[in-house]
Amino acid sequence: MTDKKSPSGGKRQATTREDRLKAALKANLARRKAQSRARSASDTPRDGEGETPRTAGNED
């Protein structure tokens, strides 16, 4: 019931965990940036979209 760990095995395992965490963090950040860009692009009106004409309803 004793675990035999080689001294180099623990170090290598820690670096692979760090590499996995680093990659996951990078992917998460990239995904969040893409979502933010998509939201800001859809929120801003394009040429004339979302604007009401100044004369709308004022046909006196």
Wavefront OBJ file of the C-alpha trace (Angstrom):
o trace
v 0.000 0.000 0.000
v 2.909 2.305 -0.361
v 3.163 4.371 -3.485
v 6.526 4.350 -5.154
v 7.144 7.705 -6.735
v 10.239 8.499 -8.634
v 11.681 11.923 -7.907
v 11.537 12.984 -11.547
v 8.021 11.592 -12.056
v 6.414 14.014 -9.615
v 8.104 16.988 -11.213
v 7.079 15.908 -14.703
v 3.524 15.310 -13.551
v 3.340 18.774 -11.996
v 4.540 20.409 -15.207
v 2.019 18.520 -17.311
v -0.731 19.650 -14.947
v 0.494 23.230 -15.203
v 0.607 22.930 -18.985
v -2.965 21.612 -19.054
v -4.154 24.409 -16.789
v -2.322 26.995 -18.859
v -3.879 25.681 -22.066
v -7.353 25.596 -20.511
v -6.982 29.147 -19.236
v -5.801 30.355 -22.633
v -8.717 28.655 -24.400
v -11.184 30.070 -21.868
v -9.821 33.584 -22.320
v -9.960 33.296 -26.108
v -13.558 32.047 -25.931
v -14.588 34.883 -23.612
v -12.936 37.471 -25.857
v -14.745 36.068 -28.891
v -18.063 36.180 -27.021
v -17.399 39.760 -25.973
v -16.555 40.787 -29.527
v -19.706 39.119 -30.847
v -21.866 40.847 -28.248
v -20.374 44.270 -28.884
v -20.720 43.802 -32.643
v -24.393 42.893 -32.312
v -25.101 45.739 -29.858
v -23.786 48.515 -32.074
v -26.200 49.556 -34.822
v -24.912 49.477 -38.362
v -25.389 52.299 -40.853
v -28.887 53.510 -40.120
v -30.028 50.412 -38.244
v -31.725 51.064 -34.947
v -32.078 54.773 -35.588
v -35.441 56.418 -35.929
v -35.901 59.098 -38.527
v -36.297 62.563 -37.054
v -39.485 63.148 -39.017
v -41.179 59.894 -38.042
v -44.593 60.654 -36.598
v -44.247 64.391 -37.193
v -46.058 64.747 -40.489
v -47.796 68.019 -39.616
l 1 2 3 4 5 6 7 8 9 10 11 12 13 14 15 16 17 18 19 20 21 22 23 24 25 26 27 28 29 30 31 32 33 34 35 36 37 38 39 40 41 42 43 44 45 46 47 48 49 50 51 52 53 54 55 56 57 58 59 60
